[in-house]
Amino acid sequence: MDTEQIAALTGALLALIPPIWRYTRHVVTLVHEAGHAIVALATGRRLNAITLHTDTSGLTVSSGRPTGPGMIATAVAGYVAPSALGLTSLALVQADHTLWALWVAMGVLAGMLLFIRNWWGLLVVGLSGAAVVALTYRATDDIQVFAATTVAWLLLAAGPRTTIELWGHRRRVRSRSTDADVLARLTHLPAALWNALFIAATVAALVGGAWLSGWMTLDPLGIG
């Protein structure tokens, strides 16, 4: 097993082992809320506040039109953000642009600091930012690559896990306030369909990560 495979396995285990997941999920929630925030701003909405809670939940509040493409895109962004960032970071590492991946993370964290509205959220973002800064300016190239690959695979593995957990949560809890339920009200498509689309998108990103790493082919006919 080479270093890249060890980093990928480490990242996956950080998302799959329950006692560890209790802590690493805070990072995934941070990225989830960052996804809502970035897309809200990109679609012209006003970003008001981001909060991260000790139970690993989070909330991003934005204002603007209560319906329409911007609101739909904002609601979609949360559950796909960890997979999207994980796949992007892995692609940058594979292209020998590990510092770019770290700078992207640093930029996202710096932006979140402007909108965090509770002490726990500030702690999570602050510690994450300190870790990224230390990696960027103090770590060797090999450590940067290992760390960036590990986090990328943490996010890639966490994507399917959180969307599958969402499915179970919706079956157990009568409250209909999840992102899938918000999308159901906005689009009149079933929340279960949105949940299934979240699962499909995050699994596709996981497969894309395996392909980027050269561990599988996406050519089922073998003619590529």
C-alpha positions as CSV (number, residue, x, y, z in Angstrom):
1,M,0.0,0.0,0.0
2,D,1.5,3.3,-1.1
3,T,1.3,6.7,0.7
4,E,-1.7,7.9,-1.3
5,Q,-3.7,4.7,-0.5
6,I,-2.8,5.1,3.2
7,A,-4.0,8.7,3.1
8,A,-7.2,7.7,1.3
9,L,-7.9,4.9,3.8
10,T,-7.2,7.2,6.7
11,G,-9.7,9.7,5.4
12,A,-12.3,7.1,4.8
13,L,-11.9,5.7,8.3
14,L,-12.3,9.2,9.8
15,A,-15.8,9.2,8.2
16,L,-16.7,5.6,8.9
17,I,-15.6,4.8,12.5
18,P,-18.5,6.0,14.8
19,P,-16.4,7.3,17.8
20,I,-14.2,9.3,15.4
21,W,-17.1,10.4,13.3
22,R,-18.5,12.2,16.3
23,Y,-15.7,14.7,16.0
24,T,-14.8,14.7,12.2
25,R,-18.5,15.4,11.4
26,H,-18.0,18.9,12.7
27,V,-15.7,19.5,9.8
28,V,-18.2,18.1,7.4
29,T,-21.0,20.3,8.8
30,L,-18.7,23.3,8.4
31,V,-18.3,22.5,4.7
32,H,-22.0,21.8,4.3
33,E,-22.9,25.2,5.7
34,A,-20.1,26.8,3.6
35,G,-21.8,25.3,0.5
36,H,-25.1,26.9,1.4
37,A,-23.3,30.2,2.1
38,I,-21.2,30.3,-1.1
39,V,-24.1,29.5,-3.4
40,A,-26.4,32.0,-1.6
41,L,-23.9,34.7,-2.3
42,A,-23.3,33.5,-5.9
43,T,-27.0,33.6,-6.7
44,G,-27.4,37.1,-5.3
45,R,-28.9,36.3,-2.0
46,R,-27.9,38.2,1.2
47,L,-26.0,36.0,3.7
48,N,-27.0,36.9,7.2
49,A,-25.6,34.3,9.6
50,I,-23.9,30.9,10.0
51,T,-24.1,28.9,13.2
52,L,-22.5,25.5,14.0
53,H,-23.8,23.5,17.0
54,T,-22.2,21.1,19.3
55,D,-24.5,18.3,18.2
56,T,-22.9,18.6,14.7
57,S,-25.9,20.4,13.2
58,G,-25.7,23.8,11.6
59,L,-27.8,26.6,10.1
60,T,-27.1,29.1,7.4
61,V,-29.6,32.0,7.1
62,S,-29.8,34.1,4.0
63,S,-32.4,36.6,2.7
64,G,-33.8,37.2,-0.7
65,R,-36.6,35.7,-2.9
66,P,-38.1,32.8,-0.9
67,T,-38.6,30.9,-4.1
68,G,-36.9,30.5,-7.5
69,P,-33.6,29.2,-8.9
70,G,-31.4,31.0,-6.3
71,M,-33.2,29.5,-3.3
72,I,-33.3,26.1,-4.9
73,A,-29.5,26.1,-5.7
74,T,-28.8,27.3,-2.1
75,A,-30.8,24.4,-0.7
76,V,-29.1,21.9,-3.0
77,A,-25.6,23.0,-2.1
78,G,-25.3,21.8,1.4
79,Y,-25.3,18.1,1.0
80,V,-23.2,18.1,-2.2
81,A,-20.6,20.6,-0.9
82,P,-18.4,18.1,1.0
83,S,-18.2,15.8,-2.0
84,A,-17.6,18.7,-4.4
85,L,-14.8,20.1,-2.2
86,G,-13.3,16.7,-1.7
87,L,-13.3,15.9,-5.4
88,T,-11.9,19.3,-6.3
89,S,-9.2,19.1,-3.6
90,L,-8.2,15.6,-4.8
91,A,-8.0,16.8,-8.4
92,L,-5.7,19.6,-7.4
93,V,-3.4,17.3,-5.4
94,Q,-3.3,14.9,-8.3
95,A,-2.3,17.8,-10.6
96,D,0.5,18.7,-8.2
97,H,-1.3,21.8,-7.0
98,T,-1.7,20.9,-3.4
99,L,-1.1,24.5,-2.2
100,W,-4.0,25.6,-4.3
101,A,-6.2,23.1,-2.5
102,L,-5.0,24.6,0.8
103,W,-5.5,28.1,-0.3
104,V,-9.1,27.3,-1.4
105,A,-9.7,25.9,2.1
106,M,-8.1,28.9,3.7
107,G,-10.3,31.3,1.6
108,V,-13.5,29.5,2.5
109,L,-12.7,29.5,6.2
110,A,-11.7,33.2,6.2
111,G,-15.0,34.0,4.5
112,M,-17.0,32.0,7.1
113,L,-15.4,33.9,9.9
114,L,-17.3,37.0,8.7
115,F,-20.6,35.3,9.2
116,I,-20.2,32.9,12.1
117,R,-22.6,34.0,14.9
118,N,-21.9,31.6,17.8
119,W,-18.9,30.7,19.9
120,W,-18.9,27.0,19.0
121,G,-18.9,27.8,15.3
122,L,-16.1,30.3,15.8
123,L,-14.1,27.6,17.6
124,V,-14.6,25.0,14.8
125,V,-13.7,27.5,12.1
126,G,-10.8,28.9,14.0
127,L,-9.2,25.6,14.8
128,S,-9.7,24.4,11.2
129,G,-8.2,27.6,9.9
130,A,-5.2,27.3,12.2
131,A,-4.6,23.8,11.0
132,V,-4.7,24.9,7.3
133,V,-2.4,27.8,8.0
134,A,0.1,25.5,9.8
135,L,0.0,23.0,6.9
136,T,0.4,25.8,4.3
137,Y,3.4,27.6,5.9
138,R,5.1,25.0,8.2
139,A,4.6,21.5,6.8
140,T,6.8,19.8,4.2
141,D,5.5,19.1,0.7
142,D,4.9,15.4,1.6
143,I,2.9,16.2,4.7
144,Q,0.8,18.7,2.8
145,V,0.0,16.1,0.1
146,F,-0.8,13.5,2.8
147,A,-3.0,15.8,4.8
148,A,-4.8,17.3,1.8
149,T,-5.5,13.8,0.4
150,T,-6.7,12.5,3.8
151,V,-9.2,15.4,4.2
152,A,-10.3,15.0,0.5
153,W,-11.2,11.4,1.2
154,L,-12.8,12.2,4.5
155,L,-15.1,14.6,2.6
156,L,-15.7,12.1,-0.2
157,A,-16.6,9.3,2.2
158,A,-18.7,11.6,4.4
159,G,-20.8,12.7,1.4
160,P,-22.7,9.3,1.0
161,R,-22.7,8.7,4.7
162,T,-24.5,12.0,5.5
163,T,-27.1,11.6,2.7
164,I,-27.9,8.0,3.7
165,E,-28.2,9.2,7.3
166,L,-30.6,11.9,6.0
167,W,-32.8,9.1,4.5
168,G,-32.9,7.4,7.9
169,H,-33.5,10.6,9.8
170,R,-36.5,11.5,7.6
171,R,-38.0,8.0,8.2
172,R,-37.7,8.3,12.0
173,V,-38.5,12.0,12.6
174,R,-41.8,13.6,11.6
175,S,-40.2,17.1,11.4
176,R,-39.9,18.2,7.8
177,S,-37.3,20.8,8.0
178,T,-34.4,19.1,6.2
179,D,-32.8,20.4,3.0
180,A,-34.7,17.7,1.0
181,D,-38.0,18.9,2.5
182,V,-37.2,22.5,1.8
183,L,-36.5,21.5,-1.8
184,A,-39.8,19.5,-2.0
185,R,-41.7,22.7,-1.0
186,L,-39.8,24.8,-3.5
187,T,-40.1,22.4,-6.5
188,H,-43.1,20.2,-5.7
189,L,-40.9,17.2,-6.3
190,P,-40.9,14.6,-3.5
191,A,-38.3,15.0,-0.7
192,A,-37.4,11.3,-1.1
193,L,-36.4,12.1,-4.7
194,W,-34.2,14.9,-3.7
195,N,-32.6,12.7,-1.0
196,A,-32.0,10.0,-3.6
197,L,-30.4,12.6,-5.9
198,F,-28.1,13.7,-3.0
199,I,-27.1,10.0,-2.6
200,A,-26.4,9.6,-6.3
201,A,-24.4,12.8,-6.5
202,T,-22.2,11.9,-3.5
203,V,-21.6,8.3,-4.7
204,A,-20.7,9.6,-8.1
205,A,-18.1,11.9,-6.5
206,L,-16.7,9.0,-4.6
207,V,-16.4,7.0,-7.8
208,G,-14.8,10.0,-9.4
209,G,-12.2,10.2,-6.6
210,A,-11.3,6.5,-7.2
211,W,-11.0,7.2,-10.9
212,L,-8.7,10.2,-10.3
213,S,-6.5,8.1,-8.1
214,G,-6.3,5.4,-10.9
215,W,-8.0,2.7,-8.9
216,M,-10.8,2.1,-11.3
217,T,-11.9,2.8,-14.9
218,L,-15.0,4.6,-15.9
219,D,-15.0,2.9,-19.3
220,P,-17.3,-0.2,-18.8
221,L,-16.9,-1.3,-22.4
222,G,-13.1,-1.3,-22.1
223,I,-12.7,0.7,-25.4
224,G,-11.3,3.9,-24.0
